[in-house]
Amino acid sequence: MELQKVCFVKSVIFILILLVFLPGFQGKRVEIGSYSGVIESIDKDFKFIVVSGTKFLISSDTKIMDEKGSILKGSDLKLKAFVAIEGVPNPDGVYAKKIVIQKKP
């Protein structure tokens, strides 16, 4: 009987420890921001663009499209084009999730 009590108490303590520390292991919540402006510069390999002084990193996961939703390529990005960007801030710049090339601001 005494052994059952000890096992029960240890189980309760273990569960309480999990409840206290588990939320800390779930990671940070990622906030996606919206940006817009004119493309000021483009990397020759299309790895990043600069819009309104902010560096936007482009990866294979970045969706580049026009206002109608048609998928475009990195080579479709042009200087002085107006773009709307959804991205995640990072110390190296902003990771672009989606870039929409717009006709007019």
Secondary structure, 3 states (H helix, E strand, C coil): CHHHHHHHHHHHHHHHHHHHHHHHHHCCCCCCEEEEEEEEEECCCCCEEEECCEEEECCCCCEEEECCCCECCHHHCCCCCEEEEEEEEECCEEEEEEEEEECCC
